[in-house]
Amino acid sequence: MKIAYDLTVVPEVAEKFKIALRLDDENSDEVIENFMLKYISTSFAKAVKNPKLMKKLKSLKDIETIKNELPKAIIRIPKWAMSPNQTNHKIIKAYFEVENEMGCVSLEELKRRCGDEDKYPGTYVKDFKGNFYQMKTDAYKSHGKVFELEMDNVVIWKEIEEKLMEYKKYFERI
């Protein structure tokens, strides 16, 4: 079930939005819903960090909703950072190593780094493919989304980038 949402914007913005939709061949409802989801995620992430913002909420249900909407990795990154033998830690560590050496991280290079136990024992992962896939989605039973693919390059998902950078030094330790 969808709920109608009334939206009022100035004519110039509406016209440019229509043009952009045609250029990208997208549906306005889907684009607006995606913008709303990004806004929700950003707002909820700020609220969790700021007790004053959390006091604005009217009920415990609102607080639970916010906590359930946060990207999973935001909660898990601190734990992964302190667990160097954990698979997600090793994949993130390999990502930062490749990025430091090459400037960007191709999927093939990340796979190679995580698959060579002799040359890179600190980043060796038995099932790279399965674990990496779990780190590309924020689905119900996933590890938590950390990465996205842009063409053949692996990039950090913008929604968790700030939290991951906060703990980067722990992944870069030897």
N, C-alpha and C positions, 0 to 999 in steps of 0.2 A: 504494500500500500504506500502510495506517495501522498505527501501533504503539500498543498499549494502554498507558496510563499510569495507575498506581494513585494515587489521590488520597484523602487522609484529612483531613477538616475537622470542626470542632465542630458539633454538631447545629443550633445557632442560625444559623450561617453557611449551612449546607446548606439549611435551610428558607427563609431569606431569598433565597438564590440561586434556588431553585425558583420562588418568587413572582415575582422579577424576570424570570426567563426567560418565564414566562407573560405578564407585562405587556408584554414586548417581542416576544413570539412568536418566540423564538430557540431554537436548538439548543445544548444545554450543551457538546457537544464543540467546536462552532465557536467559542463564546464563550471557552472555556478555551484553545483553541489561539490565539486572537487575543491573550488576556492573555499567554500564553507568548511570542508573537512580540514584543510590546511589551517584555516583560522582557528578552528576548534582545537586542533592539536597544539598550535603555538600558544594559545591562550591558556589551555590546561597545563602545559609544561611550565609556563610562567607562574601560574597559581600554586602549583605544588612547591615551588621554590620559595614562595613568598607567603608567610603566615598571615600577613595583613589582607592579602587577596582572598585567602581561604576563609577568613572571617566574614566575608561578604556573602557567603553561601548560606542558604536558608535551611538546609537539612543535611543529615548524614547521607541520605540518598544521593544528593548532589556531589558530595565528596567522593563517594564510592564510584559514581559515574565518571568523574574526572580521573580517578586512579585507574579505572578499567580502560579508559580511552588512551592513556599514555602508551607510546611505543614500548613494547616489552624490553627492548635492549636498553632503554634509559635506566631501567631498574636493575638489569643484569650486568651492565658494563663494569660497575665497581667490583662485583664479585669475580667476574672473569679476569679483571686486571690483577687481582691478587692470587690467581690460580694458574701459574705458568705451565702446569701439566695438563690443563683443561684444553679441549679441542678448539673451542672458540677463541681462547687466548692465543693459541698457536697460529690460527688463521689470521687474526688481526695483527699479530706480531710479524708474520710473513708479509702481510700487506704493507706495513710501515717499512720493513726492510727493503722491499722491492721499490717502493716509492722513493726512499732515500737514495737508492742506487741509480734508478733510471728516470726518476721524475714523474712517471706515470706507471700504472699497474695494469698490464694486460692479463686477461683471464688465463692464458696459457702460461705466462711466467709465474703467476700465483700458484697455479696447479703444479708446476714444476718444483717450485720452492717447497710446497707442502708435501710433495711426493717423493723427495729424495732424502731418505733416512740417513745415508752415509755422509752426504755433503752438508745437509741442514738438519741435524738431529733435533734442534730446538724448535723447529717448525713442522716436523714430520707429523702428518695426519693420515691415519689408516684409510678412512673413507672420506677423502676430500670432497668428492662430488656431492654426496648426500648431506654432509655437514655444511658445505658452502650454500647449497640450495636452501637449507634451513635458515641461513643468515641473509637470504634475499627476500624473505617474506615475513609478514607480521601476523600470519594466520594463527588460528586457535592453538595448534600444537607445535608451532615453530619455535626455534631457539630465540628468535627476535631479530627483526630486520636491522642489518648493519650496512649492507652493501646494495648497490644497484649496478646494472650493466649499462654502459653507454657505448654502443657498438661492441667492440671487443675489449673495452677497458672497464676495469672495476673501479667504482667510485664509492665514497662513503655517502650513505643516505643523509640528506640534509636535516631530516628531523632529529637525528641523534648525533650529528657531527659535533656540536658543542660539548656534549657529555663525553664523547669519545676523546676529544682533544684534551679535556680536563684530566683524563687518565692515561694519555698517550705515553708518558714517561715510564709507566709500569709495563707497558707492552714492549718498550724499546730496551729494557734492561737485558743484560746478557745472562 
